[in-house]
């Protein structure tokens, strides 16, 4: 369990908090690129890490992420005109570029005074980059700005990947812990009887998936081995397979808030998630699926769009259709006859349990065991990094974007093989580098 002080440190990400400072040393997803589909299109309201912002796509395609109030009279530029290279406040026509520079003050006569005001008045703006179908932003101090992470899906052609996002109605950390706690798969996501069905719906694997589901069903106490690497942690969970073998499910945690799932065998699609705090009681989860070897099929895209694997079935505002307010459309009859939860969708099953821990989980009352080792190591890593940053030590992972190009995945290996040997066989290196 954590102390109350550590739980507070872990879960609060506002601008004046140690964890908030750590998050701001890394690039964060703030929008899907598809949310700003057109140049000079409507601006959007964005809240990230407790900060109220506005986003717009300028005439040259650049995404601006700026403070919400016009510095003249404080009018909200959400109502502004996005036109001809900038966002124009409709109150008095003051205009600003995507980088926050003042482009025009029509309420002042041309001359030195206007030139001086235009040079000194600006919107606060954060740097943005687009990659992997996501708009990324850096909200930290300029002198420490790194390059964005080079996760594998971000390096592939658009045809090889699918991205989505979904609202989660709880603190970011318990959502992240849920993604890293792969022991729960033996229970939360299990069908009552039909293993082949749960394989198709959950694991994106049909031909050999029934064996892996059987192994997970039969062994609910995987043995964890955790390896440190420059971007985070490799989390290996070994279950008993067929005689003389272990079934390994290997996930990745990447600083400070990314997770890669452990399901993929060679040739399968890979999946990952990034948990981005909106505030301390809600977060956006950015979800991505990719295949480095081939384009995704239309059938795969249709499944992901409808809510499959890490992706949720959401409305036009990216709010899951099955959520806290409607008890995730839980069906008690199906819970008796079909699945552990009676809830449709792996994403929704995860959200139900994570949300049920409270808007901010109280970790002071937990009783952790051996299958919680990944959760413990995650907490230790991010808490240590936040404390180190508060003491003046910059997070090394932020300055090493190439270290983020890793994979998670599944493997079957002799029962006496260590995780180090399994990693070499499955990925060709110790850390799962792609």
C-alpha positions, 0 to 999 in steps of 0.5 A: 500500500502507499502512504497518503502522501505518496498517493497524493504525489502520484495522483495530482498533476496540476501545474504546481505539483511534482507529478505535474512537473514530471508530466510536463517534461514529456510530450503529451497527446492533446487531440487526435489529428482528426479532431482538427480536420480542416485548416482555418476550421473551428477552434476547440476547447482542450483541458490537459493536466488541469489547464484550460486551453484552445486549439486551432489549425492555422492556414498552413496546417500548424496546430496552435495550442494557446491560452483561452483569453484574448489579452485585450479584454479577456474574451474567450477566443473559442468564439474567434475567427480562425482565418488567414494565418491566425485566430482573431478575437471577435470582440475587437479584432485582435489576431494571434498566430499559432505560436501566440504572436500578435499579428494585428491590433486594428483598434490602434492606429498604425504607428510606433505605439501599435508596433510596440504593443504587437511586439509585446502582447501575445497569447501563451502558446505551447509547441505542438507536433503531429505524429501517428494521427495525434497532436502532441504538445510540450507543456514544460519549460522551453529550456528542457524541451526534448524531441517527441517519443519515437514509439513505433506506431508513430513511425509507420505509414497511416495505413499501418495504424489506427488511433482512437481516444476515450474518456475515462472517469477516474484518475490517470494512475489507476487507469494506468495501473489497470493496463499494467496489471495483466494478471486480471486477464484470467478473470475480468475479461474471461468468458464463462464457457466459450474460450474461442469467442473471448479470443476473437473478441478480446485478443485479436487472435483466432487461429491459436488464441484458444490455447493462450486463453486456456492457459490464462484461465487455468493459471490465475497467478502469473509469476512476474519479472520486471526489467528496467530500460532507458524509457521505462519497464518491461513487465513479463508475466509467466503462466504455466502452459503445456507441459514443460512450457511457460506462456509469457505475456510481456507488456511495456510501461514507458515514462510517464504514462504510456503502456503497450499490451502483451497480447501480440505474437509475431505477425499480430497487431500490436496495441498501446495506450496513453493515459493523459490527465484532464484533471485529477478525476478524469483522463483521456486515454489515447489508444493505438493499434498497428502492424509494422509488417502490413497495412491494417485491413478494412475489417480490422479498422471497422472492428476497432471503430466499433470498440474492440481490444483497447478501443471503446465504442464512443459517441461523437464526443469520445465518451464511451457508450457504456460508462459510469452513468449507465453502469456500463450497460451491465447485463446480470443474466450475461454475467451468469451465463456468458462472461465474468462481468456481463459488460460488453467490451474489454475497454469497458470492462477495464473502465468499469473496474478502474472507475469503481475504485473511486475518482481517485483510488485510496491506495492506503487501504490496499493489500498487494500480493505477488501479481501486483509487482508491476503496479508496485514497480510502476509506482516506484518509478514515477514517484521516484522520478517526480521526487528527483525532478523536484530535487533538480534531476531531469528525467533521463527518458525524456531526452532519449526518444529512440528508447520508446521504440519498443514492443510488447507481446506474447511468447511460449518458451521452455519452463526453465527460460528466464525473461532475459532469454525469452526477450532475446528469442522473441524480440532479438534484444533485451528490451523489446526494441522494434 
